[in-house]
Amino acid sequence: MSCDLRPGELVRITRDDGLTVEGVVMPRYSLVERDVLVLKLRNGYNIGIRCDRIARVERLGEAPRRGGAGAPAPLAEGEAPRPGKKVFVIGTGGTIASRIDYETGAVRPYIEAEELVQAIPEAARYAEIRASELMEVLSENMTPKHWETIIDEAARRLREGYDGIVIAHGTDTMGYTAAALSFAFHKGLPAPIVLVGAQRSSDRPSSDAAFNFTAAVLTAVEAPFGEVAVVMHGTISDTYALAHRGTRVRKMHSSRRDAFQSINSLPLAKVWPWEGRIEMLRDDYRPRTRGSLEVENGFDDRVALLHYYPGMKGDMIDWLVDSGYRGIVIKGTGFGHVAERLIPHIKRAVDSGVAVVVATQTVFGRVNLNVYATGRKMLAAGVIPADDMLAETAYVKLSWVLARARSMEEVRRLMLSNIAGEIGERQPLRYYPQWYHDRL
């Protein structure tokens, strides 16, 4: 039987062996050699069926628009969003603005910011939304220069009077960008800057893009805080999202919807986008500010992040020093230790004017170099402990600090200071993941 079906049709296909499947006809990948019909199933996955195996085709009509269960209805014709609320969406790329490329079968940036807004009309119930595509960058390709460009654009839009900023961003390095914005805007924000992404591309029926984006818009206009936050699914279902502080968030799973978690800290808030409701989980947030916006943009890209491992050699540190790097963050074991054989190389780096910061690779917990002899030797060599900062946040912070500090003493002082909520107060030992989830 012929595979001459129009992409977008909803069909039921019966194969010659009796297998019956129902799905939406998709464009065929150009790299597929055989004559194959590609269907997108209800669960969001694609299946290929050889055309010469198709016994019967039933056309069921056009594929319905798939929104989340309980999603608010789009604005009716002539209906206005919440009065006086304006959000600007800055597009940077990532899965939330991606579709499947049917030439290769891969996911790639494809939707511009304005298209994303038009594809998720539910969000317009909460604000008047404007958008522009600042860049089209998969998050693994982000650099400190990209952070600076995003910060400049966010500042420009805030000065234009928007009530909130939403940044569509790839999830893999979203935590880095969120930390960068947090330090740049640490003196206060008149409105939240919310980073949002998706684990599944926008053209998939199981995509989390609409839920996350609507939650981000709601947070941008209704949250009481003037901080940088990451808003993503709080569970695998479309129940609530979580607003995570920009210096405390980490992607903890490669593909789950609820991949993001606040580390050593509770999130700022729970967000129910379908209900239009926000529940604050913390009372130590920074409120929205009034007056002129102050921005401290600028990052030094001569900073490296190393993960310590058994057998690691000191010549890696030597190479960074000799190559002109100004800062090194090392993810040490447990309390922040590295092998004693590396300590002379660390001391050489410090003596050469290179700032060496030590974080822990355990994710939860904090650095303490006063417990064991190795840690004390590291302190004597001049390392700066990152306390309970995420290693990624410490890397971003050191890059930001080195762009403005004029001495090693100032670098140390700034790295040990809590500037944007990146360092928490000491608390009794707890198993943090369980403690975290018990309070959600």
N, C-alpha and C positions, 0 to 999 in steps of 0.2 A: 504494500500500500504506500501511497505517496506521503511524504512528510511536508507537503505544501500547506503549512498552517501559519497563520499570522502571529508574530510575537505579541503577547498580551492577552491572547485568547485563553479562556478557562476551558479545559477539555478533559474528557475521560478516555483513556487509552486502554484497550484490551489487546494483550499480546497473543500470539498464536498458541501459547501453552496455557492460556486462561488467566494469566496474571493481569489484574486490572489496577491502574493507578490514575489518580486525578491530580491535575496541577496546571500551572500557567506556562504557556509556551514561551520559551526564552530564545533569544538570538543564538545561533549555533556558533561555537568557537571556531574561528577560521583555521586553527591548527589541527582540528579533528579531521582525519583523513576520510573515515567512512561516513556514509549518509546516516546521521544520527539525529534524532529529535531530543532536544533538551527540555525537560519539564522542571519547574520549581514546585516542590511539594508543599503542603500546608505547614510542615515543620521547619520550612526555610531552607531545606537542602535540595540540591539539584540531582536529577537522575537522567541518564542517557538511555534511550531505547533505539535499537537499530530499526530503521524504517522497514526493512524487509521482514521484520518479525511482527509488525503491527497488523492485527486482524480487523480491528474496528476502532473508529474514532467517533466520539460523541461531543459535539460542540455545546458547551454549557453557558456561553456568553462571555462577557468581558470580566477580567479579574477584578474583584471588589477591592476598594481601597482598604488597607489593613491598618487600623489604629489600635491602640492598647485598649484592653477591656476597661470600661468605665471612663474612657477619655472624654473630656469636655467637648461638646459639639463645636465645630468651627463657628466663627462669627456669621450671623445671618446677614443677608444683604442690607446695607444701611446701618447695621449695628456697629457701635464704636467700642474700642477697647476701654479698659479702666481709665477714667478721665485723668489727664495730666501725667500719665506714666509713659516714658519713652525709654526704649532699650536699643543700644547699638550693638550689632553682632559683627565681630571681626573674624573673618575666615582665614585660617592658616593651612588647611588641609587635614589629613588624617582620615580615619575610617568613617567618622560621622559625615564627612563630605565626600564619600567614595561610593563607587558602584563597581560591579563586576565589569571588567574589560573583556568583551566577548571576542576580541581578536586573540587574546592570550589565555583567558580563563582566570586571570589574576584580579585582585582587588586593587584599584588605583584611584587617586584623587580625580573626581569627575564633576562634582556638583559645586557650583559657585555658592557663595554665602546667600545671595538673594534667592537662588533656587531652593536652598535648604529651608529658608523661611517660608517660602511658598508651599513646600512639601509638607510642612507641619503647621497647618492653620490653627490647631488647638492653642498654640502658644500665644496667638494674637488676642486671645481673650483676656490676657493679663497685661498687655502693654502694646503700644504702637511700636512696631519693630522696623528698624532700618538696618541695612547690612552692606558690607563691602568685602571684597576678596583682597586681603592684604598680601597674601602669598599662597602658594600651593606647594607645601612641603610635607612629606611624610616625616613623622616625628623623629625617626632615627637620623634624619638629615639636619635636624635643628642644631644651631651653633649659638654661642654667646652673642654674635652679631644679630642673629634673628631675634633673640630676646630683646635687644636694644630697640630694634625696629617695632616690635609688638608693644613695648612700653611707651614709645613715642606716640604710637597711634592711639593707644588707650588713653593717654594723657590728653591728647588733642580732642578726643570725643568727650571726655569728662568735662573739659573746659567749654565745650559747646553746650553743656547743660543736660546731658542725658542722665536719667535716673538709675542707670545700671549699664554695665558692659558685660557682654557674653563673648568669650573667645572660643571658637570651635577649633579643637586641637587634637592631634593624634595622641592616643593613650600611652604609648610606650615611654615617652619622655615628658609627659605632661607634668609630673612632679617636679622636674627640673625647672621648667618654665614657670610653674606656679611659685616656686621658691624665688626665682629671679624677680618676678613682679612684686613679691612680698617685700623683698629688701629695697627695691627701687621706690616703693610707695609706703615705706614703713612709718613715715611721719603722719599718715592718715589719709583716708579717702572719703570723698563726699558720697560715694555710692560703692556697692560691691563690684569687684571685678571677678567674674565667674568663668572658670575654664570648664569646658564640657567636651566629651568625646563619646565614642561608641565602640563597643566590642564587635559589633556586627554591622556590615555596611547598610546604608540607608535603603537599598533596594531589596533587602531580604525581609520576608514577612515576619521573621523572628527578630528583626533589628531592635536594638534598644535606643536608637537615635531619637525617636519622637518623645519617648518618656524622659530621657535625660535632658533633651533640649528644652522641653516644656518646664521641667523642674528648674533648669538653670535660669530661664526667663523669670519665673516666679520668684526665685531667690534674688535675682538682680534688682527687682523692683520692691519686694516686700521685706526682705531680711533687714533687721535693725543694724547690722554690723557694717562697718566701712573697712573691709578686709578683702584680701585675695583668697578665693576659695575654689576648690574643685568639687563639682557636683556630679555624682554618678549614682547608679543603682545601689541601694542598700541591701537588697536581697536579689535572688535570681529571678524573682517574679516582679511584676509591675505593681508593687505595693507602695514603697516609699524610696526616696533617694536620700543620700547623705551629703551634707555640705562639709567638706574637710578643710581645715586651715591649710593654707598654701605651703607652709614650711613643715607640715607634719604628715603629709600624705604620701602613700607609696602604692604602686600597683603590685598586688600580691598574687595574682593569678594571670596566666597568659590568655585565657579565653572566657572565663566566667563573667556574667553580667556584673556581679558584685565584687569585681576584682580590686577595687580601691579600698584602702583602710587607713585610718588615722593611727599613727604609731606612737606608743607611749602617751596617748592623749585621746580624749573623747572628741568626736567630730563637733563642729559648731552647732549643727542643727539637723533635724529630720525634715524632709520636704515631701509633701503629698501633692504631686502636680495635678492629679485628676480631681482632687478635692479643693485645691487652691489654699492649702494650709501649710504653715511652717511652725515647727516646735523647736525652740532653742534648747540645746543640751548643755550649754555652758553660759555662765554669766560674766566671764572675764573677757568677752569680746571687745574689740575696739569699736565704739559707735561711729556712725557717719559724722564726718567733720563738716564744719562750715568755714568759709573763707577761702583764700587762695590755695591752690593745689601745689604741693611741694614734691618734686621728683628728684631722686638721686639715681640717675641712669648711668650705665657704664660698667663694663666687666673686662677683666684681664683674661685673655684666652690662653695665657701661659701657665695653666694650672692642670695638674694631672690627678687622676683618681686610680689608685692601685689597690688591688685585692690581694692581701697576703695569703700565701699558701705554703705548705711544707715543701722545703727545697728551694724556695725563692732566693735568688742571688742578689747581692748588693749592687751589682753592676747596672741593674735596672734603675736604681736611684741615682747612681753616678751619671748614667747617660742623660737623665732628665736635667741634672745640675749642669752638666757640660753643654747641653743643648739650649740653655738659656731659660729654662722654666723658673718661675718665681714662687710657685707653690705646689705642694704635694699633699694630697689627702690619702692616708693609708687606712684601709679597712682591716683592722687587726682582729685577732681571735678574742673571744670572751670579753674580758675587761679592756681589750685594746692592745694586746701584746703582739709582738713580732719576734722572730728568732734573735737571740743575742748577737749572732754574727752580723746582723744588719745594723746594729746600733752605731758602729763606727761610720758607716755610710750615711746614716741619718745625721750624725754629728757633723760630718763634712758638709752636708747640705746646709744645715743651720749656720755653720761658720761661714758658708759662702753667701749667706743672705737669702736663702730659700726657706720659706715658711713651711714647716712640716706639721700637719694636723693628723691626729689619730682618732678614728671613729671605730665602732664595733661592727663586725659583720654579722652579729647575731640578730640584728634588726631591733628586737625588743631589749630593754635594759639600757645601761649607760656605761660609759668608760670610767674606769677607776684604776689609775696607775700607781696607787699607793699601797696596794695589797701585797703584790709579789715583787721579788727582787728585780725581775726583768722590767717591770713597769717603772720602778724607781730609777733604773739606769736610763730608761727612755726619757724620763723627765729631766734627768741630769744632762742628757744630750740636747735638750732644748725643744722637745716636741710639745705641741699644744693639744691638750685633750679636748675632744669634741663634746664631752658630757653625754647627754642623751639625744643629741642631734642625729638625724638620719645622715648616713654617709653622703648621700646625694645632695642633701641640703648643705652639709658642710663644704662640699665641693663648690656649690654655687655661691655660698657665702664667702668663701676664701677668694673666689674670683672677683666678687663685688668689693670685698675689703681691699684687695691688692690694687684695685683701680683708684683708690682714694687715700690709703694710709701712706704716711711718709717715713715711717720707721718700723723696725721689727717690734718695738714695744707697743706701738699703736696697733699693729696687726694682732698681737696677742690680746691686747685689751678688747678690741672689737670682736674677735673670735670668741672670747669668753663672756661677752655681754649678750643678754637676751634682747635682740633688736626687733624681731618680728614674730615672736612666739615660738621660736625654734628650740629654745631650751626650757625645760620644765622644772618645776620644783621637785625636790627629792621626796619620794613616797616610799612606804613600806614595800618590801618585795612582794610582788604578786605575779601570778601567771597571767601576763597581760592580755593575750588573746581572749581567754575566757572572761577576764575582768571587763574587757571591752564589750564583748557581746552580751554579757549579763546586764549591762547598763543601756542597751539599745532596746 
